[in-house]
Amino acid sequence: MTKAEATQRVEKLRKLINIQRYLTHVLDTQELSDEALDSLKHELFLLEQQYPGLVTPDSPTQRVGGKPLEKFQKVSHRVPMLSIEDIFLQEEFQDWEKYLSSRAGTVHATLEYFAELKIDGFAVSLVYEKGIFKRGATRGNGQVGEDVTQNLKTIESIPLCLEKFTPSSDGVPSRMTGQIPALLEVRGEVYMGKSDFQKLNRERKKKGEELFANPRNVAAGSIRQLDPKLASSRPLRFMAYDLLADLGQQFHSEEHEMLQKLGFKTDESAKICRTIEEVWAYKKDVEKKRDALPFLIDGVVVSVNRNELFEKLGVAGKGPRGIRAIKFSGSQTTTKILDIRLQVGRTGAITPVAVLQPVLVGGVTVSRATLHNTDEIKRLGVKIGDTIVIERAGDVIPAVVKVFPELRNGLEKAFLMPATCLVCGAKLAKPEGEVVWRCPNQKECPAQQKKFLHHFVSKKAFDIKGLGPKILDTLVQEHLVSTPEDIFELGKGDLAPLERFGEKSAENIVEAINKSKKVQLARFIFALGIRHAGERTAQALADHFGSIQKIQKASVLELEAISDIGKVVSDSISRWFQLRGNQKLINELLRVGVRIENAKLKVKSQKLEGLTFVLTGELRGLSREKAKEKILLLGGNISESVSKKTSYLVVGENPGSKFTIAKKLGIKILSEQEFLNLL
């Protein structure tokens, strides 16, 4: 076969294989057997081996896992991957709709929703440049994720090149030529089907390997493996739910249609709902059918369907105002309580935990469940040895919800709350107005010290990679670490001699520790473990005061003046900063090289005050994110959609439908150079 003949054959093979991928993974109508498809792929592989110049990044042969990586690279998301607030009751949904109407100035009758399944998977972002899959990333902390491109390439339901498909008269999809933007991003969930998960566990059982707890863990673990061959060996799938590109879509429902045409699998059961009753009927219907679905779900996602309104609603806290996740009532099952043990938290809270006969509930093997506090034990009448009902409340935290006293045999034992902490021996106290018993020995109780250190290095705090609870516990046991500042004074020589450590792993941890010394103010506050000061409160303090010194000096009244911080929280924060031991902790952290930086965007001037900008097309001289940052720094506002309130539309190369809308509305249009001149 000549090179010209091979080129022609390769193009035809790729087209045929891509159409079969679309039929199988998007339309669920497999036309060829796996064996026949493998044969076509093998022929393509041999031709590309014979003529290496014919290999392209989007060829089906490039899905095979490449060389193992040493570590994942960090990736900044162009648009943050935000979380979704949960609701459980219809009344909560009604409150949300009223809130939407008040924010958007919209009457209830004009609100339209798009409801879809909430896949219990692992969220990822896919970036395509000129239609070719270039980069895939994990959600991470929403702002920064990890580059897992090689692993995602192994998933057949992720297209390596975007082709607009349209059904033809004979039912076989054909390629539709159309404008695919130079830069396009798709977001969705990587997941594993129930039957594939069961098959995988059966194989592991035969080999004597540890069984996986649930499909989500397998999906997440596979995508975060450094060796892509492991991901390629597992039957992972991808379902798309969001499209970040201007293709003229006005509704979220239209994005789903476009995603399918581009070759992605989307939720076929998704529907437009025009009333609360329709949304709730959809949720109930899905809840009834969830066990029959081929994959696990943990709720229904409902978003405002009109994109312009969704953007107008904006963001509050960690998520958009225009979207909610309706969680199902928890899955329930029965089991027996083998024991009741006490856990000491980082703030001294004593929590009784039921040790259970292991049982599968909501797709997860559960061996422990919370009993919350002693009042709850009395209310339920729980005894050790009881048969009980456990529930994964909101499909997350297992809890005991019912006891069967009629099934007792007389061997059950009542639970007695000890008078002292089982770890340090301090006398337990129950503060007035609280239901939780606490160990007051905060500074010397080993359990509290350990939990505090775990919290200090956690992902939302200092985020020290490789320094997990087990390693920290070893360092405490070896008397290398007893306080947070000790962590920052660790050297390679301290770690390398320890069991299961080596030069390389010790070097990596020390490098991660040094890297973490530069920390945002909000993360620093959260890491301090102040009671009642969670992630959101820490961010509010950072945004309001701007420095740790100002927070230390703040009065209770100044703290209470911050939105969402009430008297209980402000009292707790004020007390914490007044204690000498805590002041010493902050000073010691600064002494060992911790540098606190405030991530709050400070406005340089008010040059663009009152002006609203919309951007479209590809900018050449600076990234879109940099352009937005410059606008905000000068006091301007950013909008994602064009309206009469838009002051300027900044136009780059290949502008989308925003350009047409702006011309119709008479909005002033700026070229990239005119925009830069304005700044």
ZAMARGU-4260 file (C-alpha; in steps of 0.2 Angstrom, whole numbers, plus 5000, padded with zeros to 4 digits):
<rodrens>
0) 5000/5000/5000 | 5007/5017/4995 | 5007/5032/5007 | 4993/5040/4997 | 4983/5025/4999
5) 4987/5023/5017 | 4982/5041/5020 | 4965/5038/5012 | 4962/5022/5022 | 4967/5030/5038
10) 4955/5044/5036 | 4941/5032/5032 | 4945/5021/5047 | 4946/5035/5059 | 4929/5042/5052
15) 4921/5025/5054 | 4928/5022/5072 | 4922/5039/5077 | 4905/5036/5071 | 4904/5019/5080
20) 4910/5028/5096 | 4896/5040/5094 | 4883/5027/5091 | 4889/5016/5106 | 4893/5029/5119
25) 4881/5043/5115 | 4866/5035/5107 | 4868/5018/5116 | 4865/5009/5100 | 4880/4998/5097
30) 4881/4993/5079 | 4897/4983/5078 | 4903/4970/5091 | 4918/4974/5102 | 4928/4961/5092
35) 4924/4969/5075 | 4928/4987/5082 | 4945/4981/5089 | 4949/4974/5073 | 4947/4991/5064
40) 4957/4999/5078 | 4971/4986/5075 | 4971/4990/5057 | 4973/5008/5060 | 4986/5005/5073
45) 4997/4995/5060 | 4995/5008/5047 | 5000/5022/5059 | 5015/5011/5064 | 5020/5009/5046
50) 5018/5028/5042 | 5021/5037/5059 | 5018/5054/5050 | 5000/5050/5049 | 4998/5049/5068
55) 4988/5064/5074 | 4983/5069/5092 | 4965/5065/5089 | 4967/5047/5082 | 4958/5034/5091
60) 4974/5025/5093 | 4980/5039/5105 | 4968/5033/5119 | 4981/5020/5125 | 4989/5025/5141
65) 5006/5033/5139 | 5021/5033/5151 | 5018/5035/5170 | 5020/5052/5177 | 5031/5058/5191
70) 5017/5069/5197 | 5002/5079/5191 | 5004/5097/5185 | 4993/5110/5193 | 4980/5118/5181
75) 4971/5135/5184 | 4952/5134/5179 | 4948/5148/5167 | 4931/5149/5175 | 4930/5142/5193
80) 4922/5125/5195 | 4910/5130/5209 | 4900/5119/5221 | 4881/5117/5221 | 4871/5120/5237
85) 4860/5106/5243 | 4842/5106/5247 | 4831/5092/5254 | 4813/5098/5256 | 4800/5105/5244
90) 4798/5120/5256 | 4817/5124/5254 | 4814/5124/5235 | 4800/5136/5237 | 4811/5147/5248
95) 4824/5147/5234 | 4812/5152/5221 | 4806/5167/5231 | 4824/5171/5233 | 4827/5170/5214
100) 4813/5181/5211 | 4818/5194/5223 | 4836/5194/5216 | 4831/5194/5198 | 4816/5205/5199
105) 4806/5191/5190 | 4789/5185/5194 | 4787/5166/5197 | 4778/5163/5181 | 4793/5167/5171
110) 4805/5156/5180 | 4809/5140/5170 | 4820/5126/5176 | 4831/5113/5169 | 4832/5097/5179
115) 4844/5083/5177 | 4852/5068/5186 | 4866/5071/5198 | 4878/5057/5194 | 4888/5051/5208
120) 4905/5052/5200 | 4921/5063/5199 | 4919/5080/5191 | 4932/5085/5177 | 4935/5099/5165
125) 4939/5095/5146 | 4947/5109/5136 | 4947/5108/5117 | 4957/5119/5105 | 4951/5120/5087
130) 4941/5105/5091 | 4955/5094/5097 | 4955/5088/5115 | 4970/5097/5123 | 4968/5096/5142
135) 4958/5088/5155 | 4958/5093/5174 | 4951/5088/5190 | 4940/5100/5200 | 4953/5102/5214
140) 4948/5117/5225 | 4937/5124/5212 | 4951/5137/5207 | 4965/5125/5203 | 4965/5107/5199
145) 4977/5093/5192 | 4981/5089/5174 | 4974/5072/5171 | 4974/5073/5152 | 4982/5056/5149
150) 4970/5047/5160 | 4955/5055/5152 | 4961/5051/5135 | 4958/5033/5139 | 4939/5035/5141
155) 4930/5030/5125 | 4915/5041/5129 | 4926/5057/5128 | 4929/5062/5110 | 4947/5066/5106
160) 4941/5078/5092 | 4924/5087/5091 | 4913/5083/5076 | 4896/5090/5074 | 4885/5074/5071
165) 4867/5074/5064 | 4856/5059/5061 | 4854/5055/5042 | 4839/5046/5034 | 4846/5029/5037
170) 4849/5032/5055 | 4868/5032/5054 | 4875/5049/5060 | 4886/5059/5048 | 4898/5073/5051
175) 4890/5090/5050 | 4902/5104/5046 | 4900/5119/5057 | 4909/5132/5067 | 4917/5124/5082
180) 4925/5138/5092 | 4944/5140/5094 | 4943/5137/5113 | 4929/5126/5120 | 4927/5119/5137
185) 4915/5104/5143 | 4912/5099/5160 | 4905/5083/5167 | 4906/5067/5178 | 4918/5052/5176
190) 4909/5037/5183 | 4908/5018/5182 | 4892/5009/5179 | 4885/4997/5192 | 4887/4981/5182
195) 4905/4986/5178 | 4909/4990/5196 | 4902/4973/5202 | 4912/4964/5189 | 4928/4973/5194
200) 4925/4968/5212 | 4921/4950/5207 | 4938/4949/5198 | 4947/4957/5213 | 4939/4945/5225
205) 4946/4930/5214 | 4963/4937/5215 | 4962/4940/5234 | 4963/4959/5232 | 4954/4972/5243
210) 4937/4976/5236 | 4932/4994/5231 | 4919/5002/5243 | 4909/5011/5229 | 4910/5016/5210
215) 4913/5034/5214 | 4929/5029/5223 | 4935/5018/5209 | 4932/5032/5196 | 4941/5046/5206
220) 4955/5034/5211 | 4958/5028/5193 | 4958/5046/5186 | 4971/5051/5199 | 4983/5037/5195
225) 5000/5042/5189 | 5000/5028/5177 | 4987/5030/5163 | 4988/5011/5159 | 4978/5008/5175
230) 4964/5020/5170 | 4964/5012/5153 | 4961/4995/5161 | 4945/5001/5169 | 4928/5003/5161
235) 4926/5022/5165 | 4913/5033/5157 | 4909/5051/5155 | 4893/5061/5155 | 4893/5080/5150
240) 4883/5093/5159 | 4890/5110/5155 | 4897/5119/5140 | 4908/5134/5141 | 4908/5142/5124
245) 4897/5154/5115 | 4888/5145/5102 | 4873/5156/5102 | 4864/5146/5116 | 4851/5155/5126
250) 4846/5141/5137 | 4855/5127/5147 | 4843/5114/5139 | 4851/5120/5122 | 4868/5117/5129
255) 4863/5098/5132 | 4857/5097/5114 | 4874/5105/5107 | 4884/5093/5118 | 4876/5078/5110
260) 4879/5085/5093 | 4897/5087/5097 | 4898/5069/5102 | 4896/5069/5121 | 4884/5058/5131
265) 4871/5068/5141 | 4857/5064/5153 | 4843/5058/5142 | 4830/5059/5156 | 4834/5078/5159
270) 4819/5089/5156 | 4812/5107/5156 | 4801/5111/5171 | 4790/5127/5172 | 4783/5125/5190
275) 4789/5119/5207 | 4776/5105/5206 | 4784/5099/5189 | 4802/5099/5197 | 4796/5089/5212
280) 4787/5077/5201 | 4803/5074/5191 | 4813/5072/5207 | 4800/5059/5214 | 4800/5049/5198
285) 4819/5048/5197 | 4819/5043/5215 | 4808/5028/5211 | 4818/5023/5196 | 4835/5026/5204
290) 4839/5008/5208 | 4835/5003/5190 | 4847/5015/5183 | 4864/5008/5176 | 4874/5020/5187
295) 4873/5028/5204 | 4865/5045/5207 | 4864/5055/5223 | 4850/5068/5218 | 4844/5079/5205
300) 4852/5095/5199 | 4840/5110/5195 | 4846/5126/5187 | 4838/5141/5180 | 4836/5137/5162
305) 4838/5154/5154 | 4857/5158/5153 | 4855/5177/5154 | 4845/5176/5170 | 4857/5162/5177
310) 4872/5174/5174 | 4863/5189/5182 | 4859/5180/5198 | 4878/5178/5200 | 4888/5168/5214
315) 4885/5168/5233 | 4898/5159/5244 | 4905/5144/5235 | 4891/5142/5222 | 4880/5150/5209
320) 4863/5157/5215 | 4854/5149/5200 | 4857/5131/5203 | 4853/5119/5217 | 4855/5100/5220
325) 4840/5091/5227 | 4846/5077/5238 | 4836/5061/5240 | 4831/5055/5257 | 4844/5044/5263
330) 4845/5025/5259 | 4841/5014/5274 | 4845/4997/5280 | 4846/4986/5296 | 4861/4980/5305
335) 4867/4977/5323 | 4877/4988/5335 | 4893/4979/5340 | 4900/4993/5351 | 4898/5011/5355
340) 4915/5021/5355 | 4919/5039/5359 | 4928/5050/5347 | 4937/5066/5353 | 4936/5080/5340
345) 4949/5094/5337 | 4938/5106/5348 | 4936/5093/5362 | 4918/5088/5357 | 4915/5070/5362
350) 4905/5061/5349 | 4898/5043/5352 | 4900/5032/5337 | 4891/5015/5334 | 4902/5001/5328
355) 4891/4991/5316 | 4891/4974/5308 | 4896/4979/5291 | 4882/4982/5279 | 4879/4989/5261
360) 4868/5005/5261 | 4866/5017/5246 | 4880/5008/5236 | 4893/5010/5250 | 4899/4997/5264
365) 4896/5005/5281 | 4904/4999/5297 | 4901/5015/5308 | 4887/5027/5311 | 4886/5043/5321
370) 4875/5044/5337 | 4878/5062/5338 | 4877/5064/5357 | 4871/5056/5373 | 4854/5065/5372
375) 4852/5056/5355 | 4856/5040/5363 | 4843/5042/5376 | 4830/5048/5364 | 4833/5032/5353
380) 4835/5021/5368 | 4850/5013/5360 | 4860/4998/5368 | 4875/4989/5362 | 4869/4973/5353
385) 4853/4981/5347 | 4846/4979/5329 | 4844/4996/5322 | 4840/5005/5306 | 4854/5016/5299
390) 4852/5029/5285 | 4865/5038/5274 | 4857/5055/5278 | 4858/5065/5261 | 4867/5049/5255
395) 4883/5055/5264 | 4884/5053/5283 | 4878/5036/5291 | 4866/5039/5306 | 4856/5028/5317
400) 4838/5032/5315 | 4828/5018/5323 | 4830/5004/5336 | 4820/4988/5337 | 4818/4984/5356
405) 4806/4970/5352 | 4821/4960/5344 | 4832/4960/5360 | 4837/4944/5368 | 4843/4951/5385
410) 4861/4951/5381 | 4861/4970/5376 | 4871/4982/5386 | 4866/5000/5391 | 4879/5013/5386
415) 4887/5023/5400 | 4895/5040/5397 | 4912/5041/5406 | 4916/5056/5418 | 4933/5058/5411
420) 4941/5059/5394 | 4947/5042/5389 | 4962/5049/5380 | 4970/5062/5393 | 4959/5059/5409
425) 4953/5077/5410 | 4935/5079/5418 | 4922/5080/5404 | 4911/5096/5404 | 4894/5100/5396
430) 4893/5119/5393 | 4877/5127/5397 | 4865/5127/5382 | 4874/5113/5373 | 4870/5095/5370
435) 4889/5090/5367 | 4901/5084/5381 | 4918/5091/5379 | 4936/5088/5385 | 4942/5105/5391
440) 4960/5100/5390 | 4963/5108/5373 | 4981/5111/5373 | 4987/5094/5381 | 4974/5081/5376
445) 4984/5070/5363 | 4968/5067/5353 | 4964/5085/5351 | 4982/5089/5347 | 4982/5076/5333
450) 4965/5081/5326 | 4971/5099/5326 | 4986/5095/5317 | 4976/5084/5304 | 4965/5100/5301
455) 4980/5112/5300 | 4988/5103/5285 | 4971/5098/5277 | 4966/5103/5259 | 4956/5118/5264
460) 4969/5124/5276 | 4988/5124/5273 | 4986/5110/5260 | 5003/5101/5263 | 5004/5087/5250
465) 5009/5070/5256 | 5007/5075/5274 | 4992/5065/5278 | 4985/5059/5295 | 4995/5043/5296
470) 5012/5051/5292 | 5007/5065/5305 | 5003/5053/5318 | 5020/5044/5315 | 5029/5061/5317
475) 5020/5065/5333 | 5024/5047/5340 | 5042/5050/5335 | 5042/5067/5345 | 5046/5076/5329
480) 5030/5086/5329 | 5019/5092/5343 | 5014/5109/5337 | 5010/5117/5320 | 5026/5127/5319
485) 5036/5111/5322 | 5030/5105/5304 | 5039/5120/5296 | 5055/5116/5305 | 5056/5098/5298
490) 5071/5093/5287 | 5075/5079/5276 | 5086/5072/5289 | 5072/5071/5301 | 5061/5061/5289
495) 5072/5050/5279 | 5077/5038/5293 | 5059/5034/5298 | 5051/5017/5293 | 5043/5018/5275
500) 5052/5034/5271 | 5067/5036/5259 | 5077/5051/5253 | 5065/5054/5239 | 5049/5054/5249
505) 5057/5064/5263 | 5063/5077/5250 | 5045/5078/5242 | 5037/5081/5259 | 5050/5095/5264
510) 5047/5103/5247 | 5028/5103/5250 | 5030/5110/5267 | 5041/5124/5261 | 5029/5128/5246
515) 5014/5129/5259 | 5023/5143/5269 | 5015/5155/5257 | 4997/5155/5262 | 4981/5165/5258
520) 4974/5174/5273 | 4957/5165/5273 | 4966/5148/5273 | 4977/5153/5287 | 4962/5158/5298
525) 4953/5142/5294 | 4969/5132/5298 | 4969/5140/5316 | 4954/5129/5320 | 4944/5142/5329
530) 4928/5135/5335 | 4913/5141/5324 | 4925/5149/5311 | 4923/5137/5296 | 4929/5140/5278
535) 4915/5153/5274 | 4918/5163/5290 | 4937/5163/5287 | 4934/5170/5270 | 4923/5183/5276
540) 4935/5189/5289 | 4949/5189/5276 | 4939/5200/5264 | 4933/5212/5278 | 4949/5215/5287
545) 4963/5211/5275 | 4976/5206/5287 | 4979/5195/5302 | 4984/5210/5313 | 4968/5219/5310
550) 4958/5203/5314 | 4968/5201/5331 | 4963/5219/5336 | 4945/5218/5331 | 4931/5220/5344
555) 4916/5209/5346 | 4905/5223/5338 | 4917/5225/5323 | 4916/5206/5320 | 4897/5206/5322
560) 4896/5219/5309 | 4901/5207/5296 | 4887/5199/5286 | 4883/5181/5292 | 4893/5182/5308
565) 4882/5183/5323 | 4886/5185/5342 | 4890/5166/5345 | 4903/5166/5331 | 4910/5183/5335
570) 4912/5179/5354 | 4921/5163/5349 | 4933/5172/5337 | 4937/5186/5349 | 4940/5174/5364
575) 4952/5164/5353 | 4963/5179/5348 | 4963/5185/5366 | 4972/5170/5373 | 4990/5171/5375
580) 4994/5154/5369 | 4985/5157/5352 | 4994/5174/5350 | 5010/5164/5353 | 5005/5151/5340
585) 5003/5165/5326 | 5020/5173/5331 | 5028/5156/5330 | 5021/5152/5313 | 5027/5169/5307
590) 5044/5166/5315 | 5047/5149/5305 | 5043/5158/5289 | 5025/5157/5286 | 5020/5171/5274
595) 5002/5177/5274 | 4995/5184/5258 | 4978/5191/5256 | 4969/5185/5240 | 4956/5199/5240
600) 4957/5210/5225 | 4961/5228/5229 | 4954/5241/5218 | 4967/5253/5212 | 4956/5267/5206
605) 4938/5270/5201 | 4942/5274/5183 | 4929/5261/5176 | 4916/5263/5191 | 4898/5261/5185
610) 4904/5253/5168 | 4899/5235/5164 | 4909/5225/5151 | 4906/5209/5141 | 4920/5200/5132
615) 4918/5189/5116 | 4930/5181/5105 | 4948/5177/5107 | 4960/5191/5114 | 4978/5190/5107
620) 4987/5202/5119 | 4981/5195/5135 | 4970/5181/5142 | 4952/5184/5145 | 4955/5181/5164
625) 4968/5194/5164 | 4957/5206/5155 | 4943/5203/5168 | 4955/5206/5182 | 4961/5223/5174
630) 4942/5229/5173 | 4939/5224/5191 | 4955/5232/5197 | 4949/5249/5190 | 4932/5247/5198
635) 4922/5240/5183 | 4910/5226/5182 | 4909/5210/5172 | 4894/5202/5164 | 4893/5186/5154
640) 4878/5191/5143 | 4874/5207/5133 | 4859/5217/5139 | 4854/5236/5138 | 4864/5238/5154
645) 4880/5233/5145 | 4892/5248/5143 | 4905/5240/5132 | 4907/5224/5122 | 4926/5220/5120
650) 4928/5210/5104 | 4942/5198/5100 | 4944/5186/5085 | 4930/5174/5080 | 4917/5183/5091
655) 4901/5174/5095 | 4882/5179/5095 | 4885/5192/5108 | 4893/5203/5094 | 4876/5202/5084
660) 4866/5206/5100 | 4876/5221/5105 | 4875/5228/5087 | 4856/5226/5088 | 4855/5235/5105
665) 4867/5249/5100 | 4880/5244/5113 | 4897/5252/5110 | 4909/5239/5103 | 4928/5240/5107
670) 4942/5231/5098 | 4956/5224/5109 | 4967/5239/5105 | 4953/5251/5110 | 4950/5241/5126
675) 4968/5242/5131 | 4969/5261/5127 | 4953/5264/5138 | 4963/5255/5152
</rodrens>
